[in-house]
Amino acid sequence: MATKRTSIQKLEMRNKLILTGILLLIGFAIYLLFQMSEAAKDEKLKDQSVTVSYTYKEALNRQLNADAVASDGRQWHEASQAEIERYLRPEPFYHHSEQKYQFLNLRKSQGISAKKLNEILKGKGILEGQGVAFHRAAGESDINEIYLISHAFLETGKGRSQLAKGVKVNDKGQLDPKGKTYYNFFGVGAFDADALGEGARFAQQHKWDSPEKAIRGGAAFIAKEYLLRKNQYTLYTMRFNPANPGKHQYATDVRWAHHNARTMAKYYKQMGIEGKFYTRHHYKK
């Protein structure tokens, strides 16, 4: 009887070992599939060169009629042809230590922790402490976190603009001190004629009534309306849209991509990492 019990115990032990081995193999297979999937994504996003159907001169002529503006540090003015040309011509920036980030493919989260992001956000007004929200937004919409934060800094004056701190809007879409507070960190819908009012109403329409909702909602909007498009997933293409110059451009400021790239370069350097996956658009000769 004892011998039979011992045999059963040995059989049970062997079955447990076999089951454990099978589970380990399944886990390893899943890990390999994940790694292969990530490698495939990286391969798809590797450095690319794209030639568009417009010549530089054709693109410039269209940009001259696209209401571009520039600032002298004190006030805005209509951008001159020289100012537009300075930032429209991409070649001088392709390999610049800072401005190369104009051509970074923004359609990929870098997997940077919320803790690391909070280090960048420290002292940045209402954006301080929002590392978890930016981390989630980047993961949900598959957007580069450094870009997302740099963009928010530019649009909000580093978390201190009125639109960022929150604007009260009533049920009729009117600015009202008795209304509910809404936030907009990316200048979405904030058209130049009435940036505060339009930006606040856009936030209300999308129910961005908390900083986290504004961050995650803004990221989703940018991904859908720009980054997921075939030719608008870099700072340069968001601003100048070389595939269709002068149309569907994120900003009117001629230096928008330039400013964002400089900020991104600063924070990449601060974290000791380099951006990867660039797409450089070229105008037809």
C-alpha positions, -999 to +999 in steps of 0.1 A: +000+000+000+028+024+009+046+015-023+014+023-043+011+057-025+047+065-032+042+058-069+011+080-070+031+108-053+059+105-078+035+106-107+018+137-093+052+153-088+062+145-124+029+159-138+035+191-118+070+194-132+057+188-167+029+214-163+054+239-149+077+233-179+048+238-203+038+271-186+073+283-187+075+275-224+042+293-231+055+323-212+087+323-231+069+320-264+047+350-255+078+370-245+094+362-279+063+372-298+062+405-279+098+411-287+093+403-324+063+426-325+083+455-310+112+448-334+087+449-363+074+482-351+110+495-348+118+483-383+087+500-396+096+533-379+133+533-389+148+564-404+131+573-437+135+598-465+103+610-483+102+631-514+069+650-519+053+661-551+059+699-546+091+718-553+104+741-526+094+771-547+058+758-550+056+751-513+070+786-505+043+802-527+016+783-509+030+792-474+031+829-483-007+827-485-013+806-453-015+835-428+019+827-411+029+849-382+061+856-363+070+873-331+098+897-321+095+887-285+070+915-277+042+913-303+031+892-333+032+903-369+026+889-403+056+867-412+078+881-440+089+859-469+124+859-454+111+847-421+091+819-437+120+808-459+143+806-429+122+780-412+106+763-442+138+751-459+145+718-440+180+709-452+199+731-427+181+714-398+184+677-408+215+670-387+216+700-364+221+688-328+188+704-316+168+710-347+171+674-360+142+668-336+119+685-360+121+653-380+117+628-352+089+603-358+065+611-329+042+580-334+059+559-307+058+561-269+093+560-254+082+541-223+095+567-199+083+563-164+059+587-147+085+593-121+110+605-147+084+626-164+076+643-131+113+654-129+108+673-161+074+687-150+087+701-117+081+738-113+059+739-144+028+754-130-004+734-133+015+707-152+037+698-122+030+663-108+011+652-140+036+626-149+011+598-146-013+615-169+014+622-196+026+586-192-009+572-197-016+596-226+016+586-244+008+549-240-029+552-250-022+572-281+013+559-288+029+593-288+064+603-279+062+616-242+090+642-246+072+657-276+039+657-257+054+676-227+074+700-249+043+708-268+023+715-236+051+737-223+051+758-255+014+762-257+009+770-220+039+791-211+052+761-191+019+756-173+011+792-165-012+805-193-048+813-184-061+786-207-039+760-189-049+772-154-085+767-164-113+788-178-149+789-165-175+783-192-213+781-188-237+757-205-241+781-234-204+781-242-199+816-228-170+826-205-186+829-171-171+832-136-199+811-123-194+784-149-175+751-148-137+751-152-121+735-183-085+730-193-066+730-226-029+723-226-022+720-264-039+751-278-064+728-296-091+749-312-075+781-298-077+801-330-057+834-330-088+857-332-101+845-298-076+820-285-089+820-249-126+817-257-123+793-286-098+771-267-120+770-236-151+762-256-133+734-274-122+720-240-158+722-228-171+704-259-147+675-252-154+675-214-118+684-204-128+694-169-096+681-152-059+684-160-057+647-166-086+647-190-071+677-209-037+658-212-051+625-223-078+641-245-054+665-261-030+636-269-058+616-285-068+646-306-033+652-318-028+615-327-061+613-346-059+646-365-021+647-372+002+619-362-019+590-376-021+608-410+003+595-437+025+625-439+021+646-406+039+627-378+069+650-372+071+686-359+081+698-393+053+682-412+027+692-385+038+728-391+045+730-428+027+699-443+050+694-473+027+669-488+000+696-490+017+730-482-004+756-465-032+732-456-041+714-424-012+729-404-011+728-366+001+763-360+006+797-378+038+806-359+067+800-384+089+790-355+065+765-339+085+734-350+118+752-342+107+760-306+094+725-300+125+708-313+148+729-291+127+720-260+127+683-269+165+683-274+169+699-239+149+672-222+164+643-242+198+656-231+187+660-195+177+623-194+208+611-211+190+595-241+188+602-278+157+603-300+155+576-327+134+571-358+136+601-381+116+609-412+131+637-434+108+651-461+124+665-493+109+688-518+109+676-554+138+690-575 
